[in-house]
Every structure is written in structure tokens, then in C-alpha cells.
Amino acid sequence: MTGTPTYAAPTGIAEATALLTQAQDPAVLSGGTMLVPEMSHRTRRPDLVLDLRNARLSGVRVEADTLTIGAATTYRQVLDTTLPGGGAALAVLQTVARGITGGPQIRNRGTVGGSAAWANPSSDVPGLLVGLDATIRVDGAGGHRLIAAQDWVTGAFRTARAPAEILTGITAPTRPRHRFGYVKFKLAESSWPIVTATCLASPVGNVVLSVGGAFERPLRLSLAGVPADLPERELRTLLAEQIAAADPTPWTDVLADGAYRARISPVIAARAVQQALAKDPNSGEEPWTSN
Ligand SMILES: Cc1cc2nc3c(=O)[nH]c(=O)nc-3n(C[C@H](O)[C@H](O)[C@H](O)COP(=O)(O)OP(=O)(O)OC[C@H]3O[C@@H](n4cnc5c(N)ncnc54)[C@H](O)[C@@H]3O)c2cc1C
């Protein structure tokens, strides 16, 4: 496409998906922190820009034991959420939102759904969603599909979403009794992540862990009944074995090469596990940790 794209800001999903099916190379616009620079550099030249601003897709809700995040929810909205009952899931999401680099501009404009749809291996969100055992909803003209976060990213910058589908929302179990750890390793305060690790630990030490940034697709690991006092060296060895067994494809970009990322991923993962296991659930302390 060489001309000026058509712009539309539909007020609902049905209208949005109908417009998408009529376009040849549509682009969904959420916060625009990635899409707008791409269009400015002319590396992306869609025939339709479908702006989600009026589609009522932003906001965070807690119902029963489920956290729901609208696709167009900004990091700022996540941080401003004061809902009770969000459990470890909301706490770790807020930790991630707080740590997004780029300052207030990116936190005010960038969205959780935009990051999930972008599927940059170096982003925080894809790995986080795997660690939360989240489910991603996409809507198309034929209805909606629910996709497990583990199956969402199919490769670097690739997802299970079809071009005429919109990511509309994300749900995750709140995990009210779990504790969490989130560790992000980066070169400098202003740089993007090199490796991230999200860990949720149940009261009896069952641990679900995801590693992001290091591989083309986030990696999900689980450890049953890990003792809180397991020496760090043994924990790293255990995690290194699990990562090697999964044989993920390392991710290389300008920040770090894949071999380096793969080598440090057990170290970062072990730190997240230690954070999650650090506090005694019977101590009366706030049961979640943050980095
Ligand atoms: C300076 C800077 C620092 C940053 N730091 C970090 C960081 O530390 N960690 C991190 O993880 N990220 C970081 N980011 C990336 C940021 O997280 C993402 O830019 C943001 O979350 C993307 O959301 P957006 O709404 O702006 O996406 P957009 O730019 O609107 O869209 C991104 C892509 O996803 C598609 N898309 C968006 N929404 C949907 C949808 N609902 N359905 C289907 N497709 C959709 C668009 O078409 C586009 O291809 C940074 C970005 C910048 C510019």
C-alpha cells in the first residue's frame, strides 16, 4: 500500500471486525507507541488504521477469582487500579507496569494488549501472561476464540491472531493465596529487558514460572514442592536443566545475543523463585513480594 491509509475508530467490536475483514492489510492501533513509529519510518504501510480508542476495551476488572484486563488498558490504568481481590495476578501486573521503561509517556499510552499483540520477545508482557496462566481473547467476524497465553506467541513478533482478528481482552486467575516474584534484567534503567522471570508460588510451594526475553517464545516451567530454603546453586541447576530440556530458540537482538540470554536465564529465573518463596505465609505480612 502506497497511499494514505483509511482511518476508522469504531465504537464496538462488531463494527471493528467488519471493517477489518474488508481491508487488505489492516493495522489495529491501540496506544500507538510501536505502530506510529513504524508507520513514520514507512516500515508498516497499512491500508486501514483501526483505532481502538472508542471501542470500550480498556479497564481492569475482578470477578470471582478472575482478573480481566481489557486489551486497550494502559500501564497507567493498571497502576491506578485499586480493586480488592486482584491477588497475586494484579500485584505482579502492577509490578510490571511500574517497571516499563520509557517514562510516563509510554506508561500513559502503551497498552497491555498492544504489547501482547506486538509479541516482541524482549517485551515484559508476553512472558508475564504465560507466568499468569492467562487466556487471551480474540474477536473476528465469525465470533471469538480463547487462546492460552502459552500458545499465543508462535515466534518472534508472531502470534496466533489472524490478521482480521482483534485482541480484545485477557483473563487470568487472581491466585489470592499465591506469592509472586518478578525479576527483570536489563542493561540500564532506560533499556528494554534482556531476560524477565515471573514466578507464582502456591502456599504449599508449587511454583509456576515463566522466562521471557531470552527466547523467541516465552518459556513456562513448573516446579512442585520447592523448599523455600533450597540453596540458590541447586535451584539454578534445576532450572538450567528444565530450560535445556525445553530446548527453546534463543532470541538475539541489538541488546544481547541469544547465547548470553540463555546462559543467564536460570540465574534470573532463580531470583524470581526466591522472591516468591521469600516470605512466610503465616507471618501476617503482605503475602506478595515485588522487585
Ligand atoms: C521508549 C519505549 C520504552 C519501552 N519500554 C518497554 C519495556 O520496558 N518493556 C516492554 O515490555 N515494552 C516496552 N516498550 C514497548 C511498550 O510496551 C509497547 O510499546 C506498548 O505496550 C505497546 O502497546 P501500544 O498500545 O502502544 O501498541 P501499538 O503501537 O498500538 O500496537 C503494537 C502492535 O500491536 C498491534 N495491536 C495493538 N493492539 C492490538 C489489538 N488489540 N489487537 C490486535 N493487534 C493489536 C498493532 O497493530 C501493532 O502491530 C517500550 C516502548 C518505547 C517506545
Ligand as a Chemical Component Dictionary entry (heavy atoms), coordinates in Angstrom:
data_LIG
# 
_chem_comp.id                   LIG 
_chem_comp.type                 NON-POLYMER 
_chem_comp.pdbx_formal_charge   0 
_chem_comp.three_letter_code    LIG 
# 
loop_
_chem_comp_atom.comp_id 
_chem_comp_atom.atom_id 
_chem_comp_atom.alt_atom_id 
_chem_comp_atom.type_symbol 
_chem_comp_atom.charge 
_chem_comp_atom.model_Cartn_x 
_chem_comp_atom.model_Cartn_y 
_chem_comp_atom.model_Cartn_z 
_chem_comp_atom.pdbx_ordinal 
LIG C1  C1  C 0 10.730 4.217  24.784 1  
LIG C2  C2  C 0 9.993  2.912  24.936 2  
LIG C3  C3  C 0 10.261 2.095  26.034 3  
LIG C4  C4  C 0 9.590  0.879  26.195 4  
LIG N1  N1  N 0 9.894  0.082  27.257 5  
LIG C5  C5  C 0 9.332  -1.132 27.352 6  
LIG C6  C6  C 0 9.662  -2.030 28.411 7  
LIG O1  O1  O 0 10.447 -1.742 29.294 8  
LIG N2  N2  N 0 9.059  -3.237 28.432 9  
LIG C7  C7  C 0 8.170  -3.606 27.491 10 
LIG O2  O2  O 0 7.647  -4.702 27.555 11 
LIG N3  N3  N 0 7.809  -2.774 26.495 12 
LIG C8  C8  C 0 8.375  -1.569 26.405 13 
LIG N4  N4  N 0 8.026  -0.744 25.394 14 
LIG C9  C9  C 0 7.042  -1.207 24.483 15 
LIG C10 C10 C 0 5.653  -0.908 25.034 16 
LIG O3  O3  O 0 5.340  -1.827 25.990 17 
LIG C11 C11 C 0 4.763  -1.141 23.984 18 
LIG O4  O4  O 0 5.137  -0.105 23.131 19 
LIG C12 C12 C 0 3.299  -0.980 24.303 20 
LIG O5  O5  O 0 2.829  -1.761 25.370 21 
LIG C13 C13 C 0 2.614  -1.393 23.068 22 
LIG O6  O6  O 0 1.308  -1.007 23.238 23 
LIG P1  P1  P 0 0.631  0.040  22.259 24 
LIG O7  O7  O 0 -0.768 0.096  22.720 25 
LIG O8  O8  O 0 1.369  1.307  22.161 26 
LIG O9  O9  O 0 0.734  -0.771 20.871 27 
LIG P2  P2  P 0 0.551  -0.204 19.394 28 
LIG O10 O10 O 0 1.768  0.530  18.967 29 
LIG O11 O11 O 0 -0.747 0.460  19.234 30 
LIG O12 O12 O 0 0.490  -1.608 18.622 31 
LIG C14 C14 C 0 1.593  -2.501 18.602 32 
LIG C15 C15 C 0 1.307  -3.608 17.579 33 
LIG O13 O13 O 0 0.239  -4.434 18.043 34 
LIG C16 C16 C 0 -0.900 -4.331 17.164 35 
LIG N5  N5  N 0 -2.058 -4.216 18.050 36 
LIG C17 C17 C 0 -2.205 -3.336 19.079 37 
LIG N6  N6  N 0 -3.325 -3.588 19.756 38 
LIG C18 C18 C 0 -3.907 -4.639 19.149 39 
LIG C19 C19 C 0 -5.102 -5.373 19.398 40 
LIG N7  N7  N 0 -5.892 -5.081 20.435 41 
LIG N8  N8  N 0 -5.425 -6.402 18.576 42 
LIG C20 C20 C 0 -4.603 -6.701 17.543 43 
LIG N9  N9  N 0 -3.449 -6.070 17.261 44 
LIG C21 C21 C 0 -3.112 -5.042 18.053 45 
LIG C22 C22 C 0 -0.660 -3.102 16.297 46 
LIG O14 O14 O 0 -1.262 -3.202 15.051 47 
LIG C23 C23 C 0 0.861  -3.097 16.218 48 
LIG O15 O15 O 0 1.298  -4.015 15.258 49 
LIG C24 C24 C 0 8.636  0.479  25.232 50 
LIG C25 C25 C 0 8.358  1.309  24.135 51 
LIG C26 C26 C 0 9.027  2.505  23.976 52 
LIG C27 C27 C 0 8.703  3.356  22.770 53 
# 
loop_
_chem_comp_bond.comp_id 
_chem_comp_bond.atom_id_1 
_chem_comp_bond.atom_id_2 
_chem_comp_bond.value_order 
_chem_comp_bond.pdbx_ordinal 
LIG C1  C2  SING 1  
LIG C2  C3  SING 2  
LIG C2  C26 DOUB 3  
LIG C3  C4  DOUB 4  
LIG C4  N1  SING 5  
LIG C4  C24 SING 6  
LIG N1  C5  DOUB 7  
LIG C5  C6  SING 8  
LIG C5  C8  SING 9  
LIG C6  O1  DOUB 10 
LIG C6  N2  SING 11 
LIG N2  C7  SING 12 
LIG C7  O2  DOUB 13 
LIG C7  N3  SING 14 
LIG N3  C8  DOUB 15 
LIG C8  N4  SING 16 
LIG N4  C9  SING 17 
LIG N4  C24 SING 18 
LIG C9  C10 SING 19 
LIG C10 O3  SING 20 
LIG C10 C11 SING 21 
LIG C11 O4  SING 22 
LIG C11 C12 SING 23 
LIG C12 O5  SING 24 
LIG C12 C13 SING 25 
LIG C13 O6  SING 26 
LIG O6  P1  SING 27 
LIG P1  O7  DOUB 28 
LIG P1  O8  SING 29 
LIG P1  O9  SING 30 
LIG O9  P2  SING 31 
LIG P2  O10 DOUB 32 
LIG P2  O11 SING 33 
LIG P2  O12 SING 34 
LIG O12 C14 SING 35 
LIG C14 C15 SING 36 
LIG C15 O13 SING 37 
LIG C15 C23 SING 38 
LIG O13 C16 SING 39 
LIG C16 N5  SING 40 
LIG C16 C22 SING 41 
LIG N5  C17 SING 42 
LIG N5  C21 SING 43 
LIG C17 N6  DOUB 44 
LIG N6  C18 SING 45 
LIG C18 C19 SING 46 
LIG C18 C21 DOUB 47 
LIG C19 N7  SING 48 
LIG C19 N8  DOUB 49 
LIG N8  C20 SING 50 
LIG C20 N9  DOUB 51 
LIG N9  C21 SING 52 
LIG C22 O14 SING 53 
LIG C22 C23 SING 54 
LIG C23 O15 SING 55 
LIG C24 C25 DOUB 56 
LIG C25 C26 SING 57 
LIG C26 C27 SING 58 
# 
